[in-house]
Amino acid sequence: MDRLEYELVTLYNGKQYFVLDSLMHEYDIYDLVLNVEDESDIKIVKQEIKNGKTVLNDVKDDYLLKTLSAMFKEKIEAKQNDIN
């Protein structure tokens, strides 16, 4: 799969998002994305390949969202600690 971290992507809704971070969980790749025009619009999406192209789909499962949110938080905190 393509590595999209730090890329600007356009989702199916036509909005542009900046890929803040990526991680792998149970053999799937998930991205933490931030809406370029609305900084309060942050979401977790799953990367999938369809017709040879990388497609990003919203994660809707509440349990999975909680799990991934905790993983992203831990990963971002570790990066912040490395900077300090």
PyMOL Python script that loads the backbone (N, CA, C, O; Angstrom):
from pymol import cmd

cmd.read_pdbstr("""\
ATOM      1  N   MET A   1       0.831  -1.182   0.000  1.00  0.00           N
ATOM      2  CA  MET A   1       0.000   0.000   0.000  1.00  0.00           C
ATOM      3  C   MET A   1       0.878   1.247   0.000  1.00  0.00           C
ATOM      4  O   MET A   1       2.016   1.234   0.467  1.00  0.00           O
ATOM      5  N   ASP A   2       0.318   2.309  -0.531  1.00  0.00           N
ATOM      6  CA  ASP A   2       1.035   3.577  -0.552  1.00  0.00           C
ATOM      7  C   ASP A   2       1.185   4.133   0.852  1.00  0.00           C
ATOM      8  O   ASP A   2       0.295   3.988   1.690  1.00  0.00           O
ATOM      9  N   ARG A   3       2.293   4.756   1.093  1.00  0.00           N
ATOM     10  CA  ARG A   3       2.499   5.441   2.375  1.00  0.00           C
ATOM     11  C   ARG A   3       2.023   6.871   2.186  1.00  0.00           C
ATOM     12  O   ARG A   3       2.606   7.630   1.411  1.00  0.00           O
ATOM     13  N   LEU A   4       0.963   7.236   2.895  1.00  0.00           N
ATOM     14  CA  LEU A   4       0.340   8.538   2.705  1.00  0.00           C
ATOM     15  C   LEU A   4       0.691   9.555   3.778  1.00  0.00           C
ATOM     16  O   LEU A   4       0.260  10.706   3.704  1.00  0.00           O
ATOM     17  N   GLU A   5       1.472   9.144   4.780  1.00  0.00           N
ATOM     18  CA  GLU A   5       1.774  10.047   5.883  1.00  0.00           C
ATOM     19  C   GLU A   5       2.338  11.364   5.363  1.00  0.00           C
ATOM     20  O   GLU A   5       3.239  11.373   4.524  1.00  0.00           O
ATOM     21  N   TYR A   6       1.804  12.475   5.864  1.00  0.00           N
ATOM     22  CA  TYR A   6       2.170  13.839   5.513  1.00  0.00           C
ATOM     23  C   TYR A   6       1.715  14.251   4.107  1.00  0.00           C
ATOM     24  O   TYR A   6       2.193  15.253   3.574  1.00  0.00           O
ATOM     25  N   GLU A   7       0.810  13.499   3.512  1.00  0.00           N
ATOM     26  CA  GLU A   7       0.274  13.829   2.201  1.00  0.00           C
ATOM     27  C   GLU A   7      -1.037  14.590   2.349  1.00  0.00           C
ATOM     28  O   GLU A   7      -1.672  14.540   3.402  1.00  0.00           O
ATOM     29  N   LEU A   8      -1.435  15.282   1.313  1.00  0.00           N
ATOM     30  CA  LEU A   8      -2.724  15.937   1.230  1.00  0.00           C
ATOM     31  C   LEU A   8      -3.609  15.043   0.374  1.00  0.00           C
ATOM     32  O   LEU A   8      -3.253  14.723  -0.760  1.00  0.00           O
ATOM     33  N   VAL A   9      -4.766  14.633   0.908  1.00  0.00           N
ATOM     34  CA  VAL A   9      -5.658  13.728   0.190  1.00  0.00           C
ATOM     35  C   VAL A   9      -7.052  14.340   0.105  1.00  0.00           C
ATOM     36  O   VAL A   9      -7.438  15.144   0.953  1.00  0.00           O
ATOM     37  N   THR A  10      -7.801  13.954  -0.922  1.00  0.00           N
ATOM     38  CA  THR A  10      -9.188  14.384  -1.061  1.00  0.00           C
ATOM     39  C   THR A  10     -10.073  13.173  -0.846  1.00  0.00           C
ATOM     40  O   THR A  10      -9.919  12.158  -1.525  1.00  0.00           O
ATOM     41  N   LEU A  11     -11.007  13.274   0.105  1.00  0.00           N
ATOM     42  CA  LEU A  11     -11.907  12.164   0.384  1.00  0.00           C
ATOM     43  C   LEU A  11     -13.121  12.222  -0.524  1.00  0.00           C
ATOM     44  O   LEU A  11     -13.325  13.192  -1.253  1.00  0.00           O
ATOM     45  N   TYR A  12     -13.926  11.165  -0.469  1.00  0.00           N
ATOM     46  CA  TYR A  12     -15.108  11.049  -1.319  1.00  0.00           C
ATOM     47  C   TYR A  12     -16.059  12.232  -1.168  1.00  0.00           C
ATOM     48  O   TYR A  12     -16.805  12.546  -2.095  1.00  0.00           O
ATOM     49  N   ASN A  13     -16.039  12.889  -0.012  1.00  0.00           N
ATOM     50  CA  ASN A  13     -16.930  14.028   0.228  1.00  0.00           C
ATOM     51  C   ASN A  13     -16.405  15.315  -0.404  1.00  0.00           C
ATOM     52  O   ASN A  13     -17.025  16.370  -0.274  1.00  0.00           O
ATOM     53  N   GLY A  14     -15.261  15.229  -1.090  1.00  0.00           N
ATOM     54  CA  GLY A  14     -14.681  16.377  -1.773  1.00  0.00           C
ATOM     55  C   GLY A  14     -13.812  17.257  -0.893  1.00  0.00           C
ATOM     56  O   GLY A  14     -13.196  18.202  -1.385  1.00  0.00           O
ATOM     57  N   LYS A  15     -13.751  16.961   0.408  1.00  0.00           N
ATOM     58  CA  LYS A  15     -12.942  17.753   1.331  1.00  0.00           C
ATOM     59  C   LYS A  15     -11.504  17.263   1.320  1.00  0.00           C
ATOM     60  O   LYS A  15     -11.235  16.075   1.144  1.00  0.00           O
ATOM     61  N   GLN A  16     -10.579  18.208   1.514  1.00  0.00           N
ATOM     62  CA  GLN A  16      -9.167  17.854   1.550  1.00  0.00           C
ATOM     63  C   GLN A  16      -8.713  17.669   2.989  1.00  0.00           C
ATOM     64  O   GLN A  16      -9.086  18.426   3.886  1.00  0.00           O
ATOM     65  N   TYR A  17      -7.900  16.643   3.178  1.00  0.00           N
ATOM     66  CA  TYR A  17      -7.382  16.304   4.500  1.00  0.00           C
ATOM     67  C   TYR A  17      -5.875  16.128   4.420  1.00  0.00           C
ATOM     68  O   TYR A  17      -5.331  15.693   3.405  1.00  0.00           O
ATOM     69  N   PHE A  18      -5.218  16.477   5.515  1.00  0.00           N
ATOM     70  CA  PHE A  18      -3.786  16.267   5.665  1.00  0.00           C
ATOM     71  C   PHE A  18      -3.606  15.007   6.500  1.00  0.00           C
ATOM     72  O   PHE A  18      -4.200  14.886   7.571  1.00  0.00           O
ATOM     73  N   VAL A  19      -2.803  14.078   6.027  1.00  0.00           N
ATOM     74  CA  VAL A  19      -2.554  12.836   6.755  1.00  0.00           C
ATOM     75  C   VAL A  19      -1.499  13.117   7.821  1.00  0.00           C
ATOM     76  O   VAL A  19      -0.332  13.355   7.509  1.00  0.00           O
ATOM     77  N   LEU A  20      -1.927  13.087   9.080  1.00  0.00           N
ATOM     78  CA  LEU A  20      -1.044  13.402  10.198  1.00  0.00           C
ATOM     79  C   LEU A  20      -0.147  12.234  10.585  1.00  0.00           C
ATOM     80  O   LEU A  20       1.028  12.417  10.905  1.00  0.00           O
ATOM     81  N   ASP A  21      -0.719  11.024  10.552  1.00  0.00           N
ATOM     82  CA  ASP A  21       0.027   9.851  10.987  1.00  0.00           C
ATOM     83  C   ASP A  21      -0.650   8.600  10.449  1.00  0.00           C
ATOM     84  O   ASP A  21      -1.828   8.622  10.091  1.00  0.00           O
ATOM     85  N   SER A  22       0.094   7.527  10.397  1.00  0.00           N
ATOM     86  CA  SER A  22      -0.422   6.235   9.942  1.00  0.00           C
ATOM     87  C   SER A  22       0.036   5.150  10.895  1.00  0.00           C
ATOM     88  O   SER A  22       1.080   5.266  11.538  1.00  0.00           O
ATOM     89  N   LEU A  23      -0.759   4.094  10.977  1.00  0.00           N
ATOM     90  CA  LEU A  23      -0.344   2.928  11.759  1.00  0.00           C
ATOM     91  C   LEU A  23      -0.998   1.672  11.209  1.00  0.00           C
ATOM     92  O   LEU A  23      -2.012   1.732  10.514  1.00  0.00           O
ATOM     93  N   MET A  24      -0.396   0.529  11.535  1.00  0.00           N
ATOM     94  CA  MET A  24      -0.937  -0.753  11.117  1.00  0.00           C
ATOM     95  C   MET A  24      -1.559  -1.433  12.331  1.00  0.00           C
ATOM     96  O   MET A  24      -0.974  -1.467  13.414  1.00  0.00           O
ATOM     97  N   HIS A  25      -2.756  -1.971  12.127  1.00  0.00           N
ATOM     98  CA  HIS A  25      -3.465  -2.693  13.180  1.00  0.00           C
ATOM     99  C   HIS A  25      -4.163  -3.882  12.544  1.00  0.00           C
ATOM    100  O   HIS A  25      -4.989  -3.720  11.645  1.00  0.00           O
ATOM    101  N   GLU A  26      -3.832  -5.064  13.008  1.00  0.00           N
ATOM    102  CA  GLU A  26      -4.417  -6.306  12.496  1.00  0.00           C
ATOM    103  C   GLU A  26      -4.364  -6.371  10.972  1.00  0.00           C
ATOM    104  O   GLU A  26      -5.370  -6.652  10.321  1.00  0.00           O
ATOM    105  N   TYR A  27      -3.191  -6.111  10.411  1.00  0.00           N
ATOM    106  CA  TYR A  27      -2.892  -6.213   8.984  1.00  0.00           C
ATOM    107  C   TYR A  27      -3.557  -5.148   8.112  1.00  0.00           C
ATOM    108  O   TYR A  27      -3.491  -5.237   6.886  1.00  0.00           O
ATOM    109  N   ASP A  28      -4.186  -4.157   8.709  1.00  0.00           N
ATOM    110  CA  ASP A  28      -4.772  -3.049   7.959  1.00  0.00           C
ATOM    111  C   ASP A  28      -4.040  -1.767   8.322  1.00  0.00           C
ATOM    112  O   ASP A  28      -3.514  -1.633   9.427  1.00  0.00           O
ATOM    113  N   ILE A  29      -4.009  -0.817   7.378  1.00  0.00           N
ATOM    114  CA  ILE A  29      -3.361   0.467   7.608  1.00  0.00           C
ATOM    115  C   ILE A  29      -4.439   1.521   7.833  1.00  0.00           C
ATOM    116  O   ILE A  29      -5.400   1.628   7.071  1.00  0.00           O
ATOM    117  N   TYR A  30      -4.250   2.300   8.904  1.00  0.00           N
ATOM    118  CA  TYR A  30      -5.180   3.362   9.261  1.00  0.00           C
ATOM    119  C   TYR A  30      -4.436   4.690   9.282  1.00  0.00           C
ATOM    120  O   TYR A  30      -3.259   4.751   9.637  1.00  0.00           O
ATOM    121  N   ASP A  31      -5.139   5.751   8.899  1.00  0.00           N
ATOM    122  CA  ASP A  31      -4.558   7.091   8.887  1.00  0.00           C
ATOM    123  C   ASP A  31      -5.360   8.016   9.782  1.00  0.00           C
ATOM    124  O   ASP A  31      -6.585   7.923   9.854  1.00  0.00           O
ATOM    125  N   LEU A  32      -4.661   8.905  10.461  1.00  0.00           N
ATOM    126  CA  LEU A  32      -5.275   9.979  11.227  1.00  0.00           C
ATOM    127  C   LEU A  32      -5.223  11.207  10.317  1.00  0.00           C
ATOM    128  O   LEU A  32      -4.139  11.660   9.950  1.00  0.00           O
ATOM    129  N   VAL A  33      -6.392  11.748   9.951  1.00  0.00           N
ATOM    130  CA  VAL A  33      -6.435  12.844   8.987  1.00  0.00           C
ATOM    131  C   VAL A  33      -7.104  14.082   9.581  1.00  0.00           C
ATOM    132  O   VAL A  33      -7.998  13.982  10.421  1.00  0.00           O
ATOM    133  N   LEU A  34      -6.651  15.245   9.128  1.00  0.00           N
ATOM    134  CA  LEU A  34      -7.133  16.543   9.593  1.00  0.00           C
ATOM    135  C   LEU A  34      -7.653  17.326   8.399  1.00  0.00           C
ATOM    136  O   LEU A  34      -6.953  17.476   7.398  1.00  0.00           O
ATOM    137  N   ASN A  35      -8.888  17.829   8.504  1.00  0.00           N
ATOM    138  CA  ASN A  35      -9.482  18.637   7.444  1.00  0.00           C
ATOM    139  C   ASN A  35      -8.690  19.930   7.303  1.00  0.00           C
ATOM    140  O   ASN A  35      -8.432  20.616   8.292  1.00  0.00           O
ATOM    141  N   VAL A  36      -8.307  20.259   6.081  1.00  0.00           N
ATOM    142  CA  VAL A  36      -7.485  21.441   5.814  1.00  0.00           C
ATOM    143  C   VAL A  36      -8.238  22.726   6.145  1.00  0.00           C
ATOM    144  O   VAL A  36      -7.635  23.694   6.606  1.00  0.00           O
ATOM    145  N   GLU A  37      -9.552  22.744   5.914  1.00  0.00           N
ATOM    146  CA  GLU A  37     -10.335  23.959   6.111  1.00  0.00           C
ATOM    147  C   GLU A  37     -10.995  24.047   7.487  1.00  0.00           C
ATOM    148  O   GLU A  37     -11.382  25.135   7.914  1.00  0.00           O
ATOM    149  N   ASP A  38     -11.128  22.914   8.188  1.00  0.00           N
ATOM    150  CA  ASP A  38     -11.809  22.885   9.478  1.00  0.00           C
ATOM    151  C   ASP A  38     -11.008  22.013  10.434  1.00  0.00           C
ATOM    152  O   ASP A  38     -11.136  20.789  10.412  1.00  0.00           O
ATOM    153  N   GLU A  39     -10.182  22.633  11.274  1.00  0.00           N
ATOM    154  CA  GLU A  39      -9.280  21.900  12.152  1.00  0.00           C
ATOM    155  C   GLU A  39     -10.005  21.074  13.218  1.00  0.00           C
ATOM    156  O   GLU A  39      -9.379  20.249  13.883  1.00  0.00           O
ATOM    157  N   SER A  40     -11.301  21.281  13.388  1.00  0.00           N
ATOM    158  CA  SER A  40     -12.056  20.463  14.340  1.00  0.00           C
ATOM    159  C   SER A  40     -12.508  19.148  13.705  1.00  0.00           C
ATOM    160  O   SER A  40     -13.020  18.266  14.395  1.00  0.00           O
ATOM    161  N   ASP A  41     -12.319  19.019  12.400  1.00  0.00           N
ATOM    162  CA  ASP A  41     -12.708  17.815  11.660  1.00  0.00           C
ATOM    163  C   ASP A  41     -11.494  16.885  11.541  1.00  0.00           C
ATOM    164  O   ASP A  41     -10.726  16.957  10.582  1.00  0.00           O
ATOM    165  N   ILE A  42     -11.346  16.014  12.542  1.00  0.00           N
ATOM    166  CA  ILE A  42     -10.262  15.040  12.566  1.00  0.00           C
ATOM    167  C   ILE A  42     -10.909  13.668  12.554  1.00  0.00           C
ATOM    168  O   ILE A  42     -11.867  13.428  13.289  1.00  0.00           O
ATOM    169  N   LYS A  43     -10.394  12.758  11.724  1.00  0.00           N
ATOM    170  CA  LYS A  43     -10.992  11.429  11.666  1.00  0.00           C
ATOM    171  C   LYS A  43      -9.939  10.365  11.425  1.00  0.00           C
ATOM    172  O   LYS A  43      -8.805  10.647  11.037  1.00  0.00           O
ATOM    173  N   ILE A  44     -10.355   9.139  11.667  1.00  0.00           N
ATOM    174  CA  ILE A  44      -9.511   7.982  11.398  1.00  0.00           C
ATOM    175  C   ILE A  44     -10.129   7.254  10.215  1.00  0.00           C
ATOM    176  O   ILE A  44     -11.320   6.945  10.204  1.00  0.00           O
ATOM    177  N   VAL A  45      -9.290   6.987   9.219  1.00  0.00           N
ATOM    178  CA  VAL A  45      -9.749   6.300   8.012  1.00  0.00           C
ATOM    179  C   VAL A  45      -8.900   5.055   7.764  1.00  0.00           C
ATOM    180  O   VAL A  45      -7.755   4.965   8.206  1.00  0.00           O
ATOM    181  N   LYS A  46      -9.479   4.117   7.061  1.00  0.00           N
ATOM    182  CA  LYS A  46      -8.798   2.868   6.725  1.00  0.00           C
ATOM    183  C   LYS A  46      -8.394   2.908   5.258  1.00  0.00           C
ATOM    184  O   LYS A  46      -9.193   3.273   4.396  1.00  0.00           O
ATOM    185  N   GLN A  47      -7.143   2.530   4.979  1.00  0.00           N
ATOM    186  CA  GLN A  47      -6.673   2.448   3.600  1.00  0.00           C
ATOM    187  C   GLN A  47      -7.103   1.117   2.993  1.00  0.00           C
ATOM    188  O   GLN A  47      -6.936   0.062   3.606  1.00  0.00           O
ATOM    189  N   GLU A  48      -7.656   1.175   1.789  1.00  0.00           N
ATOM    190  CA  GLU A  48      -8.014  -0.029   1.048  1.00  0.00           C
ATOM    191  C   GLU A  48      -7.621   0.174  -0.409  1.00  0.00           C
ATOM    192  O   GLU A  48      -7.560   1.303  -0.896  1.00  0.00           O
ATOM    193  N   ILE A  49      -7.362  -0.913  -1.089  1.00  0.00           N
ATOM    194  CA  ILE A  49      -7.022  -0.848  -2.512  1.00  0.00           C
ATOM    195  C   ILE A  49      -8.248  -1.281  -3.311  1.00  0.00           C
ATOM    196  O   ILE A  49      -8.769  -2.380  -3.118  1.00  0.00           O
ATOM    197  N   LYS A  50      -8.705  -0.407  -4.210  1.00  0.00           N
ATOM    198  CA  LYS A  50      -9.828  -0.718  -5.093  1.00  0.00           C
ATOM    199  C   LYS A  50      -9.445  -0.298  -6.500  1.00  0.00           C
ATOM    200  O   LYS A  50      -9.087   0.855  -6.741  1.00  0.00           O
ATOM    201  N   ASN A  51      -9.523  -1.241  -7.424  1.00  0.00           N
ATOM    202  CA  ASN A  51      -9.158  -0.971  -8.819  1.00  0.00           C
ATOM    203  C   ASN A  51      -7.758  -0.387  -8.938  1.00  0.00           C
ATOM    204  O   ASN A  51      -7.505   0.485  -9.770  1.00  0.00           O
ATOM    205  N   GLY A  52      -6.848  -0.879  -8.094  1.00  0.00           N
ATOM    206  CA  GLY A  52      -5.455  -0.456  -8.161  1.00  0.00           C
ATOM    207  C   GLY A  52      -5.166   0.898  -7.537  1.00  0.00           C
ATOM    208  O   GLY A  52      -4.043   1.391  -7.638  1.00  0.00           O
ATOM    209  N   LYS A  53      -6.159   1.514  -6.890  1.00  0.00           N
ATOM    210  CA  LYS A  53      -5.959   2.819  -6.280  1.00  0.00           C
ATOM    211  C   LYS A  53      -6.199   2.720  -4.775  1.00  0.00           C
ATOM    212  O   LYS A  53      -7.011   1.918  -4.316  1.00  0.00           O
ATOM    213  N   THR A  54      -5.480   3.547  -4.015  1.00  0.00           N
ATOM    214  CA  THR A  54      -5.682   3.601  -2.572  1.00  0.00           C
ATOM    215  C   THR A  54      -6.924   4.429  -2.279  1.00  0.00           C
ATOM    216  O   THR A  54      -7.042   5.575  -2.714  1.00  0.00           O
ATOM    217  N   VAL A  55      -7.845   3.833  -1.537  1.00  0.00           N
ATOM    218  CA  VAL A  55      -9.094   4.481  -1.159  1.00  0.00           C
ATOM    219  C   VAL A  55      -9.124   4.579   0.363  1.00  0.00           C
ATOM    220  O   VAL A  55      -8.716   3.643   1.051  1.00  0.00           O
ATOM    221  N   LEU A  56      -9.606   5.706   0.895  1.00  0.00           N
ATOM    222  CA  LEU A  56      -9.696   5.906   2.330  1.00  0.00           C
ATOM    223  C   LEU A  56     -11.159   5.873   2.751  1.00  0.00           C
ATOM    224  O   LEU A  56     -11.976   6.631   2.229  1.00  0.00           O
ATOM    225  N   ASN A  57     -11.488   4.997   3.692  1.00  0.00           N
ATOM    226  CA  ASN A  57     -12.857   4.864   4.181  1.00  0.00           C
ATOM    227  C   ASN A  57     -12.920   5.182   5.661  1.00  0.00           C
ATOM    228  O   ASN A  57     -12.061   4.753   6.431  1.00  0.00           O
ATOM    229  N   ASP A  58     -13.945   5.938   6.065  1.00  0.00           N
ATOM    230  CA  ASP A  58     -14.146   6.269   7.476  1.00  0.00           C
ATOM    231  C   ASP A  58     -14.287   5.004   8.303  1.00  0.00           C
ATOM    232  O   ASP A  58     -14.922   4.040   7.873  1.00  0.00           O
ATOM    233  N   VAL A  59     -13.694   5.008   9.492  1.00  0.00           N
ATOM    234  CA  VAL A  59     -13.881   3.914  10.447  1.00  0.00           C
ATOM    235  C   VAL A  59     -15.118   4.269  11.263  1.00  0.00           C
ATOM    236  O   VAL A  59     -15.178   5.341  11.865  1.00  0.00           O
ATOM    237  N   LYS A  60     -16.100   3.378  11.287  1.00  0.00           N
ATOM    238  CA  LYS A  60     -17.370   3.658  11.969  1.00  0.00           C
ATOM    239  C   LYS A  60     -17.566   2.809  13.217  1.00  0.00           C
ATOM    240  O   LYS A  60     -18.396   3.152  14.058  1.00  0.00           O
ATOM    241  N   ASP A  61     -16.830   1.715  13.365  1.00  0.00           N
ATOM    242  CA  ASP A  61     -16.965   0.824  14.510  1.00  0.00           C
ATOM    243  C   ASP A  61     -16.425   1.511  15.774  1.00  0.00           C
ATOM    244  O   ASP A  61     -15.246   1.856  15.839  1.00  0.00           O
ATOM    245  N   ASP A  62     -17.292   1.705  16.776  1.00  0.00           N
ATOM    246  CA  ASP A  62     -16.910   2.441  17.985  1.00  0.00           C
ATOM    247  C   ASP A  62     -15.765   1.786  18.746  1.00  0.00           C
ATOM    248  O   ASP A  62     -14.860   2.479  19.211  1.00  0.00           O
ATOM    249  N   TYR A  63     -15.790   0.465  18.882  1.00  0.00           N
ATOM    250  CA  TYR A  63     -14.720  -0.227  19.595  1.00  0.00           C
ATOM    251  C   TYR A  63     -13.392  -0.043  18.871  1.00  0.00           C
ATOM    252  O   TYR A  63     -12.371   0.244  19.495  1.00  0.00           O
ATOM    253  N   LEU A  64     -13.412  -0.210  17.550  1.00  0.00           N
ATOM    254  CA  LEU A  64     -12.198  -0.042  16.757  1.00  0.00           C
ATOM    255  C   LEU A  64     -11.695   1.400  16.848  1.00  0.00           C
ATOM    256  O   LEU A  64     -10.490   1.629  16.955  1.00  0.00           O
ATOM    257  N   LEU A  65     -12.604   2.368  16.806  1.00  0.00           N
ATOM    258  CA  LEU A  65     -12.204   3.770  16.923  1.00  0.00           C
ATOM    259  C   LEU A  65     -11.514   4.052  18.253  1.00  0.00           C
ATOM    260  O   LEU A  65     -10.510   4.762  18.293  1.00  0.00           O
ATOM    261  N   LYS A  66     -12.048   3.498  19.344  1.00  0.00           N
ATOM    262  CA  LYS A  66     -11.424   3.679  20.662  1.00  0.00           C
ATOM    263  C   LYS A  66     -10.035   3.064  20.694  1.00  0.00           C
ATOM    264  O   LYS A  66      -9.093   3.655  21.222  1.00  0.00           O
ATOM    265  N   THR A  67      -9.918   1.868  20.124  1.00  0.00           N
ATOM    266  CA  THR A  67      -8.624   1.177  20.080  1.00  0.00           C
ATOM    267  C   THR A  67      -7.611   1.977  19.277  1.00  0.00           C
ATOM    268  O   THR A  67      -6.490   2.211  19.728  1.00  0.00           O
ATOM    269  N   LEU A  68      -8.018   2.397  18.074  1.00  0.00           N
ATOM    270  CA  LEU A  68      -7.110   3.141  17.200  1.00  0.00           C
ATOM    271  C   LEU A  68      -6.767   4.511  17.787  1.00  0.00           C
ATOM    272  O   LEU A  68      -5.628   4.966  17.678  1.00  0.00           O
ATOM    273  N   SER A  69      -7.746   5.165  18.406  1.00  0.00           N
ATOM    274  CA  SER A  69      -7.491   6.476  19.026  1.00  0.00           C
ATOM    275  C   SER A  69      -6.406   6.362  20.091  1.00  0.00           C
ATOM    276  O   SER A  69      -5.503   7.196  20.159  1.00  0.00           O
ATOM    277  N   ALA A  70      -6.500   5.328  20.919  1.00  0.00           N
ATOM    278  CA  ALA A  70      -5.488   5.117  21.957  1.00  0.00           C
ATOM    279  C   ALA A  70      -4.118   4.837  21.334  1.00  0.00           C
ATOM    280  O   ALA A  70      -3.099   5.310  21.836  1.00  0.00           O
ATOM    281  N   MET A  71      -4.096   4.077  20.256  1.00  0.00           N
ATOM    282  CA  MET A  71      -2.828   3.764  19.586  1.00  0.00           C
ATOM    283  C   MET A  71      -2.208   5.023  18.969  1.00  0.00           C
ATOM    284  O   MET A  71      -1.004   5.246  19.089  1.00  0.00           O
ATOM    285  N   PHE A  72      -3.039   5.848  18.306  1.00  0.00           N
ATOM    286  CA  PHE A  72      -2.531   7.093  17.732  1.00  0.00           C
ATOM    287  C   PHE A  72      -2.032   8.034  18.823  1.00  0.00           C
ATOM    288  O   PHE A  72      -0.990   8.671  18.668  1.00  0.00           O
ATOM    289  N   LYS A  73      -2.774   8.121  19.926  1.00  0.00           N
ATOM    290  CA  LYS A  73      -2.365   8.984  21.038  1.00  0.00           C
ATOM    291  C   LYS A  73      -1.005   8.561  21.578  1.00  0.00           C
ATOM    292  O   LYS A  73      -0.133   9.400  21.807  1.00  0.00           O
ATOM    293  N   GLU A  74      -0.827   7.256  21.781  1.00  0.00           N
ATOM    294  CA  GLU A  74       0.441   6.741  22.292  1.00  0.00           C
ATOM    295  C   GLU A  74       1.582   7.030  21.314  1.00  0.00           C
ATOM    296  O   GLU A  74       2.675   7.420  21.724  1.00  0.00           O
ATOM    297  N   LYS A  75       1.321   6.839  20.029  1.00  0.00           N
ATOM    298  CA  LYS A  75       2.347   7.058  19.011  1.00  0.00           C
ATOM    299  C   LYS A  75       2.740   8.538  18.942  1.00  0.00           C
ATOM    300  O   LYS A  75       3.923   8.861  18.832  1.00  0.00           O
ATOM    301  N   ILE A  76       1.755   9.430  19.006  1.00  0.00           N
ATOM    302  CA  ILE A  76       2.029  10.870  18.938  1.00  0.00           C
ATOM    303  C   ILE A  76       2.766  11.339  20.191  1.00  0.00           C
ATOM    304  O   ILE A  76       3.686  12.153  20.103  1.00  0.00           O
ATOM    305  N   GLU A  77       2.362  10.825  21.362  1.00  0.00           N
ATOM    306  CA  GLU A  77       3.064  11.185  22.602  1.00  0.00           C
ATOM    307  C   GLU A  77       4.519  10.723  22.567  1.00  0.00           C
ATOM    308  O   GLU A  77       5.407  11.428  23.046  1.00  0.00           O
ATOM    309  N   ALA A  78       4.762   9.551  22.007  1.00  0.00           N
ATOM    310  CA  ALA A  78       6.138   9.050  21.896  1.00  0.00           C
ATOM    311  C   ALA A  78       6.967   9.966  20.988  1.00  0.00           C
ATOM    312  O   ALA A  78       8.128  10.246  21.286  1.00  0.00           O
ATOM    313  N   LYS A  79       6.377  10.429  19.889  1.00  0.00           N
ATOM    314  CA  LYS A  79       7.072  11.341  18.994  1.00  0.00           C
ATOM    315  C   LYS A  79       7.371  12.660  19.701  1.00  0.00           C
ATOM    316  O   LYS A  79       8.454  13.221  19.537  1.00  0.00           O
ATOM    317  N   GLN A  80       6.416  13.157  20.485  1.00  0.00           N
ATOM    318  CA  GLN A  80       6.617  14.406  21.213  1.00  0.00           C
ATOM    319  C   GLN A  80       7.732  14.261  22.242  1.00  0.00           C
ATOM    320  O   GLN A  80       8.538  15.175  22.419  1.00  0.00           O
ATOM    321  N   ASN A  81       7.780  13.120  22.920  1.00  0.00           N
ATOM    322  CA  ASN A  81       8.832  12.878  23.905  1.00  0.00           C
ATOM    323  C   ASN A  81      10.205  12.806  23.256  1.00  0.00           C
ATOM    324  O   ASN A  81      11.198  13.228  23.849  1.00  0.00           O
ATOM    325  N   ASP A  82      10.265  12.269  22.033  1.00  0.00           N
ATOM    326  CA  ASP A  82      11.535  12.207  21.309  1.00  0.00           C
ATOM    327  C   ASP A  82      12.038  13.597  20.943  1.00  0.00           C
ATOM    328  O   ASP A  82      13.245  13.832  20.889  1.00  0.00           O
ATOM    329  N   ILE A  83      11.107  14.521  20.690  1.00  0.00           N
ATOM    330  CA  ILE A  83      11.478  15.892  20.342  1.00  0.00           C
ATOM    331  C   ILE A  83      12.032  16.620  21.554  1.00  0.00           C
ATOM    332  O   ILE A  83      12.983  17.395  21.450  1.00  0.00           O
ATOM    333  N   ASN A  84      11.425  16.360  22.702  1.00  0.00           N
ATOM    334  CA  ASN A  84      11.833  17.057  23.929  1.00  0.00           C
ATOM    335  C   ASN A  84      13.016  16.371  24.484  1.00  0.00           C
ATOM    336  O   ASN A  84      13.538  16.782  25.521  1.00  0.00           O
TER     337      ASN A  84
END
""", "prot")
cmd.dss("prot")
cmd.show_as("cartoon", "prot")
cmd.util.cbc("prot")
cmd.orient("prot")
